[in-house]
Amino acid sequence: MAAAQKQESVNVSKNYKGFVAGVFSGIAKLTVGHPFDTVKVRLQTTDSTRFSGPLQCVVQTVRNEGVRGLYKGATPPLVGWMFMDSVMLGSLTVYRRLLSEHVFSPHPPTIPAPRRTEERGTSSHGAVHLPSYGHGLAGILAGCTVSFIAAPVEHVKSRLQIQYSARKSERLYSGPLDCVRKIYGAHGIRGIYKGLAATLLFRSFFFCWWGSYDILSRILKDRTNLSAPAINFWAGGLSAQVFWITSYPSDVVKQRVMTDPMGGKLNDGTPRFKTWWQAARAVYQEGGAKGYWRGFLPCFLRAFPANAMALVAFEGVMRALP
């Protein structure tokens, strides 16, 4: 009994590790992935007459705005990803432990796992008895938690990314702080959190991401001789692609909701959508079923390297922290 209480105390004291490691994940993810994200958002939020595809979007962006154009709107996600990944991966670690201890394994083992598991194991979250769908459930909970931070960050980022003018004087927003100030001044906190419901729906697909990450990690650990970082790399990249294949249509609708004119004092145009369903119907009416997959290629290409490096950074820091 005393040993069990001591083990639980040790697990709780290590909750900080996921939050610290998440910061490094966010830095790695943004550095690799933001140019892909800019192309994705621009393809998602414009009609097909502006860009024929991702390559033309990249060429026009670099030609008209320089390479920096691909990193437009990077400031909010740089800060945001560090904070969001810290919250998302930190809470994911906590939810995994709680589910492992109280839902899927009422009597957690009191004997620490052997050292070999830490050295070549795929993850350092401590939920060794959690089934793959348990990891998926932890993913949903973590997704809901981080959505309250992600929604305003992604809202501001998206509005900055669809400003096409190379001259700052011709843009509605001069930067992220100006964007926040103007939206808050015109629409208050509700305006800042525009798209929260769409964000919660989109991040419910974290079930697919973290469930498949566990499955792939187990397969690679059991059937290959790959090192732990290599397992994290391949499982992280492939599971991210599973996530985007399942969630992409909801992301398209989310972007439409977030970039829809807000009207009023903001003076940015007339709002088109009052509900998520109206935005979803508009996507279908404009492009049919293919409309839900517009911009998928740069997103899919980004998913592997950005998230593979993010998971390598996260798991590596997790293993290194005491």
KEKE-3310 file (N, C-alpha, C; in steps of 0.2 Angstrom, whole numbers, plus 5000, padded with zeros to 4 digits):
npx = (5004:5009:5020:5013:5007:5018:5024:5014:5015:5027:5024:5015:5023:5031:5024:5027:5036:5030:5025:5036:5044:5035:5037:5049:5045:5035:5043:5051:5041:5035:5046:5049:5037:5029:5030:5023:5011:5006:5004:4994:4984:4981:4977:4966:4957:4955:4948:4949:4954:4964:4975:4982:4987:4997:5011:5011:5006:5016:5027:5021:5019:5033:5038:5031:5031:5043:5054:5050:5037:5032:5033:5024:5013:5019:5024:5013:5010:5023:5026:5013:5014:5024:5018:5006:5009:5016:5005:4996:5004:5009:4996:4992:5001:4997:4984:4985:4992:4982:4971:4977:4979:4967:4956:4959:4968:4966:4974:4989:5005:5018:5031:5045:5047:5059:5075:5079:5067:5065:5076:5075:5062:5046:5040:5039:5029:5024:5012:5011:5002:4991:4979:4978:4967:4964:4975:4970:4958:4964:4970:4959:4954:4966:4966:4954:4957:4968:4962:4956:4967:4972:4962:4961:4974:4976:4966:4970:4982:4977:4970:4980:4988:4981:4982:4986:4994:5009:5013:5013:5005:4994:4987:4975:4978:4993:5001:5002:4998:4992:4981:4974:4971:4962:4952:4947:4943:4932:4924:4925:4929:4923:4924:4938:4939:4932:4927:4930:4921:4923:4936:4937:4929:4938:4950:4945:4948:4961:4960:4963:4976:4984:4980:4984:4998:5002:5000:5008:5020:5022:5022:5034:5043:5043:5045:5056:5074:5076:5082:5076:5074:5073:5061:5052:5053:5048:5035:5029:5029:5021:5009:5004:5001:4990:4981:4979:4973:4961:4955:4956:4945:4937:4946:4947:4934:4935:4944:4938:4928:4935:4941:4931:4923:4921:4914:4904:4912:4925:4925:4928:4921:4906:4899:4898:4895:4885:4884:4893:4889:4884:4896:4902:4893:4895:4908:4906:4896:4904:4915:4912:4914:4927:4931:4933:4945:4954:4970:4976:4988:5000:4998:4998:5011:5018:5015:5022:5037:5036:5029:5036:5049:5045:5040:5051:5059:5051:5049:5063:5067:5058:5064:5076:5074:5074)
npy = (4994:5006:5007:5008:5021:5029:5027:5032:5046:5049:5048:5059:5070:5070:5076:5088:5087:5084:5096:5105:5098:5100:5113:5113:5104:5113:5123:5116:5111:5123:5129:5120:5118:5130:5137:5128:5128:5141:5141:5131:5137:5148:5142:5136:5146:5154:5156:5145:5152:5160:5153:5140:5128:5121:5123:5134:5143:5145:5150:5162:5168:5170:5177:5189:5193:5189:5177:5179:5180:5167:5165:5173:5179:5171:5175:5174:5160:5155:5159:5154:5140:5135:5137:5131:5118:5114:5115:5106:5093:5092:5091:5080:5070:5070:5066:5053:5046:5047:5040:5028:5024:5025:5021:5011:5003:4999:4995:5000:4995:4992:4991:4998:5001:4991:4997:4996:4998:5012:5016:5011:5012:5018:5029:5041:5043:5035:5028:5013:5003:5007:5005:5006:5013:5020:5029:5037:5042:5050:5059:5066:5073:5080:5088:5095:5103:5111:5118:5130:5138:5137:5142:5156:5160:5153:5159:5173:5171:5165:5176:5185:5178:5178:5190:5198:5209:5216:5228:5235:5246:5244:5234:5227:5223:5227:5218:5204:5209:5221:5216:5208:5219:5226:5217:5214:5227:5229:5218:5212:5199:5188:5190:5188:5174:5168:5155:5145:5133:5126:5123:5115:5104:5100:5096:5085:5075:5071:5059:5050:5053:5051:5038:5031:5034:5027:5014:5012:5015:5004:4994:4997:4996:4982:4975:4980:4985:4998:5014:5023:5037:5036:5028:5037:5047:5041:5035:5047:5055:5047:5045:5058:5060:5051:5057:5070:5065:5060:5072:5083:5089:5095:5104:5113:5119:5125:5135:5143:5148:5155:5165:5172:5187:5199:5210:5225:5237:5233:5234:5225:5219:5210:5198:5181:5168:5161:5150:5134:5124:5132:5137:5125:5120:5130:5128:5115:5119:5128:5121:5107:5090:5090:5102:5101:5096:5105:5112:5101:5094:5102:5102:5089:5085:5093:5088:5076:5079:5090:5086:5074:5078:5086:5077:5069:5079:5081:5068:5065:5076:5072:5060:5064:5073:5073)
npz = (5000:5004:4996:4984:4985:4986:4973:4965:4969:4964:4951:4949:4953:4942:4932:4926:4916:4903:4900:4899:4889:4879:4874:4867:4857:4850:4845:4836:4827:4822:4815:4805:4799:4796:4783:4774:4780:4777:4764:4763:4770:4762:4750:4754:4757:4746:4730:4715:4705:4708:4713:4705:4710:4724:4720:4712:4721:4730:4722:4717:4729:4734:4724:4724:4737:4743:4752:4765:4765:4765:4778:4784:4797:4806:4819:4830:4830:4833:4846:4851:4847:4855:4867:4865:4862:4873:4883:4876:4875:4888:4895:4888:4893:4906:4906:4900:4910:4921:4915:4913:4927:4933:4925:4915:4922:4937:4947:4947:4943:4955:4954:4946:4929:4919:4915:4901:4894:4895:4888:4875:4873:4866:4871:4885:4894:4904:4905:4903:4902:4896:4883:4865:4861:4872:4873:4862:4868:4878:4869:4864:4875:4878:4866:4867:4879:4874:4864:4869:4869:4857:4848:4847:4844:4831:4824:4823:4816:4804:4799:4796:4787:4775:4770:4756:4751:4747:4753:4768:4772:4765:4770:4781:4794:4803:4810:4822:4835:4832:4825:4835:4843:4835:4832:4845:4849:4841:4842:4854:4867:4862:4848:4847:4850:4839:4830:4839:4842:4830:4831:4842:4837:4826:4833:4840:4832:4837:4843:4833:4829:4841:4845:4834:4834:4845:4841:4830:4836:4844:4835:4828:4838:4842:4830:4824:4824:4827:4834:4849:4846:4832:4831:4837:4827:4815:4819:4824:4812:4803:4810:4811:4798:4797:4805:4798:4787:4791:4797:4789:4781:4791:4795:4784:4784:4796:4794:4785:4793:4802:4794:4789:4785:4798:4800:4806:4816:4813:4799:4788:4778:4774:4784:4780:4786:4798:4806:4808:4800:4789:4783:4780:4770:4761:4756:4750:4740:4732:4728:4727:4732:4731:4736:4750:4751:4746:4746:4752:4749:4752:4765:4769:4765:4774:4786:4789:4791:4800:4811:4814:4818:4829:4838:4840:4846:4858:4864:4866:4875:4886:4890:4894:4905:4923)
capx = (5000:5014:5024:5009:5006:5025:5024:5009:5017:5033:5021:5012:5029:5034:5019:5030:5040:5027:5024:5043:5046:5031:5039:5053:5041:5032:5048:5053:5036:5035:5052:5049:5030:5025:5029:5018:5004:5004:5002:4988:4978:4980:4973:4959:4953:4954:4945:4954:4956:4970:4981:4980:4989:5002:5017:5010:5005:5023:5030:5018:5021:5040:5039:5028:5032:5049:5053:5047:5030:5030:5033:5019:5009:5023:5025:5008:5011:5029:5024:5008:5015:5027:5013:5000:5012:5017:4999:4993:5008:5009:4990:4991:5004:4993:4978:4987:4993:4976:4967:4980:4979:4960:4951:4961:4972:4964:4980:4995:5011:5022:5038:5047:5049:5066:5079:5079:5061:5067:5081:5073:5055:5044:5037:5041:5023:5023:5006:5013:4997:4986:4978:4979:4961:4965:4979:4966:4954:4968:4971:4953:4954:4971:4964:4949:4961:4972:4958:4955:4972:4973:4957:4963:4981:4975:4961:4974:4987:4974:4969:4987:4990:4977:4983:4991:4997:5016:5014:5010:5001:4988:4984:4970:4982:5000:5004:4997:4995:4987:4975:4971:4968:4956:4946:4944:4940:4926:4919:4926:4932:4919:4928:4945:4937:4929:4930:4931:4918:4926:4942:4935:4928:4944:4954:4943:4952:4967:4959:4966:4983:4988:4979:4989:5005:5004:5000:5014:5026:5022:5024:5041:5047:5043:5047:5062:5079:5077:5083:5070:5073:5070:5054:5048:5052:5043:5029:5027:5027:5016:5003:5002:4998:4984:4977:4977:4969:4954:4953:4957:4939:4935:4950:4945:4928:4937:4948:4932:4924:4940:4943:4925:4923:4917:4909:4904:4917:4931:4925:4932:4917:4900:4900:4894:4892:4883:4886:4898:4886:4884:4902:4903:4889:4898:4913:4903:4893:4909:4920:4910:4917:4935:4932:4935:4952:4958:4976:4978:4995:5005:4997:5000:5018:5021:5013:5027:5043:5035:5027:5041:5054:5042:5039:5058:5061:5047:5051:5070:5067:5055:5069:5082:5072:5074)
capy = (5000:5012:5007:5011:5028:5032:5027:5037:5052:5050:5050:5065:5074:5071:5079:5094:5085:5085:5103:5107:5095:5102:5119:5111:5102:5118:5126:5112:5111:5129:5130:5116:5118:5136:5139:5123:5130:5147:5139:5127:5142:5152:5138:5134:5152:5158:5152:5141:5156:5164:5149:5133:5123:5123:5126:5141:5148:5146:5154:5169:5171:5171:5182:5195:5195:5186:5171:5180:5179:5161:5165:5178:5176:5166:5177:5171:5153:5154:5160:5150:5133:5134:5137:5126:5111:5113:5113:5100:5087:5091:5088:5073:5066:5069:5062:5046:5043:5047:5035:5022:5023:5025:5018:5005:4999:5001:4994:5001:4991:4996:4990:5002:4997:4990:5002:4994:5001:5019:5017:5009:5013:5023:5035:5042:5046:5031:5024:5008:4998:5010:5002:5012:5018:5024:5035:5041:5046:5055:5064:5070:5077:5085:5092:5100:5107:5116:5122:5136:5142:5137:5145:5163:5160:5151:5164:5179:5168:5164:5182:5188:5174:5179:5197:5197:5214:5216:5234:5235:5251:5242:5229:5229:5222:5228:5213:5201:5213:5225:5211:5207:5225:5229:5213:5215:5233:5229:5212:5209:5193:5183:5190:5184:5167:5166:5148:5140:5127:5123:5121:5109:5098:5098:5093:5079:5070:5069:5052:5046:5054:5048:5031:5028:5035:5021:5008:5012:5014:4997:4989:4998:4993:4975:4972:4983:4987:5006:5017:5026:5043:5034:5026:5043:5050:5037:5035:5054:5058:5043:5046:5064:5060:5048:5063:5075:5062:5060:5078:5088:5092:5099:5110:5117:5122:5129:5140:5147:5151:5160:5170:5175:5194:5200:5216:5230:5242:5231:5236:5221:5216:5207:5191:5176:5162:5162:5143:5130:5121:5136:5137:5118:5120:5135:5124:5111:5123:5131:5116:5100:5086:5091:5108:5099:5094:5110:5113:5095:5092:5105:5100:5082:5085:5096:5084:5071:5082:5095:5082:5069:5082:5088:5071:5067:5083:5080:5062:5066:5080:5068:5055:5068:5076:5069)
capz = (5000:5005:4989:4978:4986:4984:4966:4962:4971:4960:4944:4949:4953:4935:4927:4923:4911:4897:4898:4897:4883:4874:4872:4862:4851:4847:4841:4830:4823:4818:4811:4799:4795:4794:4775:4771:4783:4774:4757:4764:4772:4756:4745:4758:4758:4740:4724:4711:4699:4710:4713:4702:4715:4729:4718:4709:4727:4733:4717:4717:4736:4734:4719:4726:4744:4746:4756:4771:4764:4767:4786:4786:4802:4810:4826:4834:4831:4836:4854:4852:4847:4861:4873:4864:4862:4880:4886:4873:4876:4895:4897:4886:4897:4913:4904:4899:4917:4924:4912:4915:4934:4936:4921:4912:4926:4944:4952:4944:4946:4960:4952:4941:4922:4918:4911:4894:4892:4894:4883:4868:4873:4861:4874:4892:4897:4910:4904:4899:4902:4892:4876:4860:4861:4878:4870:4858:4872:4881:4864:4863:4881:4877:4861:4870:4883:4871:4860:4871:4868:4850:4844:4846:4840:4824:4821:4821:4811:4798:4796:4794:4781:4769:4768:4750:4749:4749:4756:4775:4772:4761:4774:4787:4801:4803:4814:4826:4841:4829:4823:4841:4846:4831:4833:4852:4850:4837:4843:4861:4868:4857:4842:4847:4850:4833:4827:4845:4841:4824:4833:4846:4832:4823:4838:4842:4828:4840:4844:4827:4830:4847:4845:4829:4836:4850:4837:4826:4840:4847:4829:4826:4844:4842:4824:4821:4829:4827:4841:4851:4842:4825:4832:4838:4821:4810:4822:4824:4806:4800:4814:4810:4792:4798:4808:4793:4782:4794:4800:4785:4779:4796:4795:4779:4786:4802:4791:4782:4798:4805:4789:4786:4787:4804:4799:4811:4817:4810:4792:4784:4774:4776:4786:4776:4789:4805:4809:4805:4794:4783:4780:4777:4764:4756:4753:4745:4734:4728:4725:4727:4737:4731:4740:4757:4751:4743:4750:4756:4747:4756:4772:4770:4765:4780:4792:4791:4794:4805:4817:4816:4822:4835:4842:4842:4852:4864:4868:4868:4881:4891:4892:4897:4911:4928)
cpx = (5004:5018:5020:5008:5013:5026:5020:5011:5023:5030:5019:5018:5032:5030:5022:5033:5037:5026:5031:5045:5041:5033:5044:5050:5038:5037:5050:5047:5035:5040:5051:5042:5027:5024:5023:5011:5002:5001:4995:4982:4976:4976:4966:4954:4952:4951:4950:4957:4963:4976:4978:4982:4995:5009:5017:5009:5012:5027:5028:5020:5028:5041:5037:5029:5039:5048:5050:5039:5027:5029:5028:5014:5013:5024:5020:5009:5018:5029:5018:5009:5019:5023:5008:5003:5014:5011:4996:4997:5008:5002:4989:4995:5000:4987:4979:4988:4986:4971:4970:4979:4972:4955:4953:4965:4971:4970:4986:5001:5015:5030:5040:5048:5056:5069:5079:5072:5062:5071:5079:5065:5053:5042:5039:5035:5022:5016:5007:5007:4990:4985:4978:4973:4961:4970:4975:4961:4958:4970:4965:4953:4960:4969:4959:4952:4964:4968:4957:4961:4973:4969:4959:4969:4980:4970:4966:4979:4983:4972:4975:4989:4987:4977:4988:4995:5004:5018:5010:5004:4994:4984:4980:4974:4989:5004:4999:4994:4990:4980:4971:4967:4962:4950:4943:4941:4933:4921:4921:4930:4929:4922:4934:4944:4933:4931:4931:4928:4921:4932:4942:4933:4934:4949:4951:4946:4959:4966:4963:4974:4986:4986:4984:4996:5007:5005:5006:5021:5027:5025:5032:5046:5048:5046:5053:5068:5081:5078:5076:5069:5070:5063:5050:5047:5047:5036:5025:5025:5021:5009:5000:4998:4991:4979:4974:4972:4961:4951:4953:4950:4936:4939:4949:4939:4930:4940:4943:4929:4929:4941:4937:4925:4919:4913:4910:4909:4924:4931:4929:4928:4911:4901:4895:4891:4891:4884:4891:4895:4885:4890:4904:4899:4892:4904:4911:4900:4898:4914:4918:4914:4925:4936:4935:4942:4957:4964:4979:4985:5000:5004:5000:5008:5022:5020:5019:5033:5042:5034:5032:5047:5051:5041:5046:5060:5057:5049:5058:5070:5064:5060:5074:5080:5072:5067)
cpy = (5006:5013:5010:5018:5032:5032:5032:5044:5054:5052:5057:5071:5075:5074:5085:5093:5086:5092:5107:5105:5098:5109:5118:5108:5107:5122:5122:5111:5117:5130:5126:5117:5124:5138:5134:5126:5136:5145:5135:5132:5146:5148:5136:5140:5156:5153:5150:5146:5160:5160:5142:5127:5125:5126:5133:5146:5149:5151:5161:5172:5174:5177:5189:5198:5193:5180:5172:5180:5172:5160:5170:5175:5171:5168:5174:5164:5151:5154:5155:5143:5131:5133:5132:5119:5109:5111:5106:5093:5086:5088:5081:5068:5064:5065:5055:5043:5042:5041:5028:5019:5021:5022:5012:5000:5001:5000:4994:4997:4995:4995:4994:4998:4997:4996:5002:4998:5008:5020:5016:5010:5018:5030:5035:5044:5041:5027:5018:5003:5001:5007:5008:5016:5022:5030:5040:5045:5052:5061:5069:5075:5082:5090:5098:5105:5113:5120:5129:5141:5143:5141:5152:5164:5158:5156:5170:5177:5168:5171:5186:5184:5176:5187:5197:5203:5214:5223:5234:5240:5249:5236:5231:5229:5223:5222:5210:5205:5218:5222:5210:5213:5227:5224:5213:5222:5233:5224:5209:5203:5187:5184:5187:5177:5164:5160:5143:5133:5123:5120:5115:5103:5096:5094:5087:5073:5068:5062:5048:5047:5050:5040:5028:5029:5029:5015:5007:5012:5007:4993:4990:4995:4986:4972:4975:4984:4994:5008:5021:5033:5041:5032:5032:5046:5047:5037:5042:5056:5054:5045:5053:5064:5056:5053:5067:5071:5061:5066:5084:5092:5097:5105:5115:5122:5127:5135:5145:5151:5157:5166:5174:5182:5195:5206:5221:5235:5240:5233:5232:5217:5213:5200:5187:5170:5164:5156:5139:5126:5125:5137:5130:5117:5124:5131:5119:5114:5126:5126:5109:5097:5088:5098:5107:5097:5099:5112:5107:5093:5095:5103:5093:5081:5088:5092:5079:5075:5086:5091:5077:5072:5084:5083:5069:5072:5082:5074:5062:5070:5076:5063:5058:5071:5071:5067)
cpz = (5000:4998:4984:4979:4984:4976:4962:4964:4966:4953:4944:4949:4946:4930:4923:4917:4904:4895:4896:4890:4877:4871:4866:4856:4847:4843:4835:4825:4818:4813:4804:4795:4793:4787:4772:4774:4779:4767:4758:4766:4766:4751:4748:4757:4752:4735:4720:4706:4702:4710:4710:4706:4720:4726:4715:4715:4730:4728:4717:4724:4736:4730:4721:4733:4747:4750:4763:4771:4766:4775:4788:4792:4807:4818:4831:4835:4834:4844:4855:4852:4853:4867:4872:4865:4870:4884:4883:4875:4884:4897:4895:4890:4904:4911:4903:4906:4921:4922:4914:4922:4936:4932:4918:4917:4934:4949:4948:4947:4950:4959:4946:4935:4922:4914:4904:4891:4890:4889:4876:4867:4868:4865:4882:4896:4903:4910:4900:4898:4898:4885:4871:4860:4867:4877:4866:4862:4876:4875:4863:4869:4880:4871:4863:4875:4879:4866:4862:4871:4860:4846:4842:4842:4833:4821:4819:4816:4804:4795:4793:4787:4775:4767:4762:4748:4751:4753:4763:4775:4769:4765:4780:4794:4799:4806:4818:4832:4838:4827:4829:4844:4842:4832:4840:4852:4846:4839:4850:4861:4863:4850:4841:4847:4845:4831:4833:4844:4835:4826:4838:4842:4829:4827:4841:4838:4831:4842:4839:4828:4835:4847:4840:4830:4841:4846:4833:4830:4843:4841:4828:4832:4843:4836:4821:4826:4829:4834:4843:4847:4835:4826:4833:4831:4816:4813:4822:4817:4803:4804:4813:4803:4792:4801:4803:4788:4785:4796:4795:4783:4784:4797:4790:4781:4792:4799:4788:4787:4801:4801:4787:4789:4793:4804:4805:4811:4814:4802:4787:4779:4777:4778:4782:4780:4796:4809:4805:4799:4788:4780:4777:4770:4759:4752:4748:4739:4729:4724:4725:4733:4737:4735:4747:4757:4748:4748:4754:4755:4751:4763:4774:4770:4771:4786:4794:4794:4800:4812:4819:4820:4829:4840:4844:4847:4858:4868:4870:4875:4887:4894:4896:4904:4917:4931)
residu = (MET:ALA:ALA:ALA:GLN:LYS:GLN:GLU:SER:VAL:ASN:VAL:SER:LYS:ASN:TYR:LYS:GLY:PHE:VAL:ALA:GLY:VAL:PHE:SER:GLY:ILE:ALA:LYS:LEU:THR:VAL:GLY:HIS:PRO:PHE:ASP:THR:VAL:LYS:VAL:ARG:LEU:GLN:THR:THR:ASP:SER:THR:ARG:PHE:SER:GLY:PRO:LEU:GLN:CYS:VAL:VAL:GLN:THR:VAL:ARG:ASN:GLU:GLY:VAL:ARG:GLY:LEU:TYR:LYS:GLY:ALA:THR:PRO:PRO:LEU:VAL:GLY:TRP:MET:PHE:MET:ASP:SER:VAL:MET:LEU:GLY:SER:LEU:THR:VAL:TYR:ARG:ARG:LEU:LEU:SER:GLU:HIS:VAL:PHE:SER:PRO:HIS:PRO:PRO:THR:ILE:PRO:ALA:PRO:ARG:ARG:THR:GLU:GLU:ARG:GLY:THR:SER:SER:HIS:GLY:ALA:VAL:HIS:LEU:PRO:SER:TYR:GLY:HIS:GLY:LEU:ALA:GLY:ILE:LEU:ALA:GLY:CYS:THR:VAL:SER:PHE:ILE:ALA:ALA:PRO:VAL:GLU:HIS:VAL:LYS:SER:ARG:LEU:GLN:ILE:GLN:TYR:SER:ALA:ARG:LYS:SER:GLU:ARG:LEU:TYR:SER:GLY:PRO:LEU:ASP:CYS:VAL:ARG:LYS:ILE:TYR:GLY:ALA:HIS:GLY:ILE:ARG:GLY:ILE:TYR:LYS:GLY:LEU:ALA:ALA:THR:LEU:LEU:PHE:ARG:SER:PHE:PHE:PHE:CYS:TRP:TRP:GLY:SER:TYR:ASP:ILE:LEU:SER:ARG:ILE:LEU:LYS:ASP:ARG:THR:ASN:LEU:SER:ALA:PRO:ALA:ILE:ASN:PHE:TRP:ALA:GLY:GLY:LEU:SER:ALA:GLN:VAL:PHE:TRP:ILE:THR:SER:TYR:PRO:SER:ASP:VAL:VAL:LYS:GLN:ARG:VAL:MET:THR:ASP:PRO:MET:GLY:GLY:LYS:LEU:ASN:ASP:GLY:THR:PRO:ARG:PHE:LYS:THR:TRP:TRP:GLN:ALA:ALA:ARG:ALA:VAL:TYR:GLN:GLU:GLY:GLY:ALA:LYS:GLY:TYR:TRP:ARG:GLY:PHE:LEU:PRO:CYS:PHE:LEU:ARG:ALA:PHE:PRO:ALA:ASN:ALA:MET:ALA:LEU:VAL:ALA:PHE:GLU:GLY:VAL:MET:ARG:ALA:LEU:PRO)
# end
